[in-house]
Amino acid sequence: MTETTTERRAGRPRSERAERAIVEATLDLLAAESGVAGVTIEAVASRAGVGKATIYRRWPNKEALIVDALASVKAPLPEPSGGSVREDLLELALAMGAERKRKYAKCFWNVVGSAEKHPELYARYRQDVIEPRRDVIRSVLARGVRRGELRADLDLEVGVTMLVGSLSTRVPGEALPEGYAETVVDTLVRGIGAPRS
């Protein structure tokens, strides 16, 4: 093993620590009152204790950094077990509800709220973070239509929005009330369920 390889391996954990510090600094700034406007490469570098070059080696711009930071705390939704539509939607609703308790819940609202001022950031956030999650819900609804559990004429986008909207519009950072996810899913399934003959 050469000395260069040894040095490179020894430096890797510090690089991972720096990356974690950068992401956390970005999220802290994004969660603050100034939101997206308060996130600058200079402010992130200062808060993370790294040089701006360290950030630019990993991210080409502030938008890419913010999207990656958000993706790090908004994990993909779990693949549902494939039981009934109700069971699958409840599984997803509970996963989304659990995220509300996380420290950085306000970050997402700050990005959504600044969509008009930062349309490119919002578009990238929606494409890279939000749409893959909505795809999971969409696939559950589509499967429900195919199985005859849901109305044949169901507009999948409306169904997705009804579920996500009812879970996400409550106060950011507050846990959902006990039984709320179940109530939402049961109400939704009653409304979009296949008519009984």
N, C-alpha and C positions, 0 to 999 in steps of 0.2 A: 504493500500500500504506500502510495507516495505521500509526501508531506502536504501537497496541494489537496489531495482527496481528504486527508485527515482534517485539514483546516476547513474545507467546505462542509464536511459533516458536522464539525464542531459548531459552525456558524448557523446551521439550519434551525435549531430550536429558538435561537434569538430572533431569526426571521419570522418564525411562527408567532412568537410573542409580540413582535412588532405589528404583525398583521392583525392579531387579536386586539391589540391596543388601538390601532387605527379604526377598526370596525366599531369598537366600543365608544371611542371618542366621537365618531360620526353619529352613532345612535344617540348619545348623550346630547349632542348639539341639536340634532333633529327633534328630539323630544322637548327641547327648551321652548320658551315662548316665541322666540323669533323663527322657529321651524326651519324650513328649507333655506331661507335667506341667511340664517346664522351659520350654515354649513359652508365654510370656505376651506380650501386646501390649507391655507395658513393657520386657521383656527384648529383644524383637525390635527395638523402637525404639532402645534403647540401643546394641545391637550394630550396627545398620545406620546409626546416626548421623542418625536422622530423628526428627521429632516423632510422637507417637501419632496426631495428626490426619491426618498423611500416610498412615498405614496405614489408618485408618478411612475415608478418602476412597475407597480402593480395595477394601477388604474389610470386610464388616459385622461379622465376628467372627473369633476365632482358628481355628475349624474351617474356615471358607472359605479362610483364608490357608494353612493347612496343606495342604489338598487341592490348591489351586492350585500351591503350592510342589512338592508331590510330582508333580503332572502335568507340571511343567516339566522334570523329570529322568526321568520314565518315559514316554517318547514312545509314541505308538500303534505297534503292531506293523506291520511292512511288509505290504502286500497281497501274498500269495504269487503266484508266476508262473502257477499253475494247471496245473502239470505233474502228476506222480503225487502221490498222498497222501504217500508217503515224502519226495519232494523238497520238497513244501510244508511238511510238518511239520519237516523238517530246517532249512529256511530260518528258520522261526519259532523253533526251539530254539536255533539259533546266535545269533539276534538277542537272545533272552532271556539266553543265556549271556554275551554281550558286556556286558550291563547290569550284571552282577555285579561287574565290575572298577571300576565308577564309585565316586566318592568317597562318595556318599550312600546306598549300598546298605542300610546299617543303619537308615535312616529308616523304610523300609517295614516292617521287622520290629518297630520300636518302635510303629508304629501298629497293626499286627496284634496285637501282644502286649498292647496296652491296650484292645482291643475291648470287654472287659467293663466297664471303667471309663468308656470314652468311646464308647458304642454309636452315637451319632448321627454322630460323626466317622468311625467305621469304616464305617458304612452309606453315608455320602456318598462316602468314598474308594473303596469297592467299586463304587458306582454310576457315579461319574464317571471313575475311572481304571482299575479292574480289569475291569469288565464289558465295555467296548468292546474290550479286548484279548482277553478270552475269546471274544467274538463272532467274532473273526477265526479262532481255532482251531476253534470250533464249525462255522463255515462250511466249513472244509477237511474236517472229518470228515463233515459232511452230504453234501458233494460226493462224497467217497469212497464213502459208502453208495449214493448215486444211481448212481454209475458201476460199482458192483459190486466195488470194490476192498476194501471193508470189509464186515463182517458186517451183514446187513439188520436184525438185532435190537440193534445197538449202541446203548447208552445214551450219548448225546453228552456229557452232563455228567460221566459217569464217565471217558470218554475224555479230556476236557479236563483234569480233575483229575489223571489219571494222568500226563499230560505235564507240566503246570505243577508238580505236586507233586514229581516226580522231579528237576526242575531247580532248584526254589526252596528245597528243604529242606537243601541243603548249606550250609556255613558262609558267612554273609553277607560280601560283599566279597572273597571268594576266587574266583579264576578257576576255571572248570570244568577238570578234567583233560583232556588231549588225547584226542580221540575219544569223550569222554563223551556229548556230544549225539547223535552217530551211534548209539552203543550204546543209548541211551534210545529213540530213534525206532525203530530196528530191532526192539528188544524189544517195544515197544508195537504196532507194525504186525503183528508175528508173532501177537501175542495177539488183536488185534481185526480182523485181516484176514479176508476172506471165505474160507470153507472151499474147498479145491481139490477139484474133482470127479475 
